[in-house]
Amino acid sequence: MSAVWQKARARIVTDSPGEPPAVPAVLSYDGRVHLTVPEEGDWSFTRELLEEGLRAPTEVGDIRIWPCGRVQAVLEFHSPKGVAVVQFDKKTLVRFLRRTYSAATPVAH
C-alpha cells in the first residue's frame, strides 16, 4: 500500500470573535490517517473514524469528529496540553478519503 499525502486548509476554532484563522494542514494515510497542523499538533486515527464523523457525530478515545452544517466538518482532539478544534471543508476530507482507497486498490492490467 502506498502512502497518500495531501495539503489542506484548516481553520482553528477558538473563542475569539470572527471567523477562525485559516492554517495549512497535512493529511496523510499509510493504513492510518495522520493529521499535522503546525503549532497545534499531530494526530493519528482510523480512516473509518473519519468516514463516520463526516456523516454523524462520532468519537473514539480523545478524538471526536462531526459534520458541521452541510459543507464543514470538525475534528476535536484532547490531550494533556489541552483541546484542539480544527474545521475543514467536507469536500477536502472526502477527496482525501477517496484517494486513500484508490491508492490501496491494485490497478488491473
C-alpha positions in Angstrom: 0.0 0.0 0.0 1.4 3.4 -1.0 1.1 6.4 1.3 -1.3 9.1 0.3 -0.3 12.7 1.2 -2.4 15.9 0.8 -2.0 19.5 1.8 -5.2 21.1 3.1 -6.5 24.4 4.6 -8.0 24.1 8.0 -9.4 26.6 10.5 -8.5 26.5 14.1 -11.7 27.1 16.1 -11.1 29.4 19.1 -13.1 31.6 21.5 -12.1 34.7 19.6 -14.9 36.6 17.8 -15.0 36.4 14.0 -14.0 33.7 11.5 -11.4 31.2 12.7 -8.0 31.8 11.2 -7.0 29.6 8.2 -3.9 27.5 8.6 -2.1 24.9 6.5 -2.5 21.3 7.4 -1.2 18.0 6.0 -3.3 14.8 5.8 -1.6 11.5 5.1 -2.6 7.9 5.1 -0.4 4.8 5.5 -3.0 2.4 7.0 -4.0 5.2 9.5 -4.9 8.8 8.9 -2.4 11.3 10.1 -3.2 14.9 10.5 -0.5 17.6 11.1 -1.4 21.2 11.9 1.7 23.3 12.6 1.8 24.8 16.1 -1.3 22.7 17.0 -0.2 19.1 16.9 0.0 15.8 15.1 -2.8 13.2 15.4 -3.4 9.7 14.1 -6.7 7.8 13.8 -8.5 5.3 11.7 -9.9 6.0 8.3 -13.2 4.6 9.5 -13.5 7.2 12.3 -13.0 10.0 9.7 -15.6 8.4 7.4 -18.2 8.0 10.2 -17.6 11.5 11.5 -18.4 13.1 8.2 -21.9 11.6 8.4 -22.7 11.8 12.1 -21.0 12.7 15.4 -18.6 10.0 16.4 -15.7 9.6 18.9 -13.0 7.2 19.9 -10.9 7.9 22.9 -9.7 11.5 22.8 -10.8 12.2 19.2 -14.3 13.5 18.2 -15.4 14.2 14.7 -18.7 15.6 13.5 -20.4 17.2 10.5 -20.9 21.0 10.9 -23.7 22.0 8.6 -23.7 20.8 5.0 -20.2 21.8 4.0 -17.9 21.7 7.1 -16.6 19.0 9.4 -15.0 19.5 12.8 -12.2 17.4 14.4 -11.6 17.8 18.1 -8.5 16.4 19.8 -8.0 16.2 23.6 -4.5 15.8 25.1 -2.7 16.7 28.3 -1.8 20.0 26.6 -5.5 20.9 26.1 -8.0 20.7 23.3 -7.5 21.5 19.6 -10.6 22.0 17.4 -10.0 22.0 13.7 -12.5 22.7 11.0 -12.3 21.5 7.4 -14.4 21.7 4.3 -16.0 18.3 4.0 -15.1 18.1 0.3 -11.4 18.3 1.2 -11.8 15.3 3.5 -14.0 13.3 1.1 -11.4 13.8 -1.7 -8.7 12.7 0.7 -10.6 9.6 1.7 -11.3 8.7 -2.0 -7.5 8.9 -2.7 -6.8 6.6 0.2 -9.0 3.9 -1.3 -7.6 4.5 -4.8 -4.0 4.1 -3.5 -4.9 0.9 -1.7 -6.6 -0.7 -4.7 -4.4 -2.6 -7.1 -4.6 -1.5 -10.7 -5.8 -4.2 -13.1 -3.8 -4.5 -16.3 
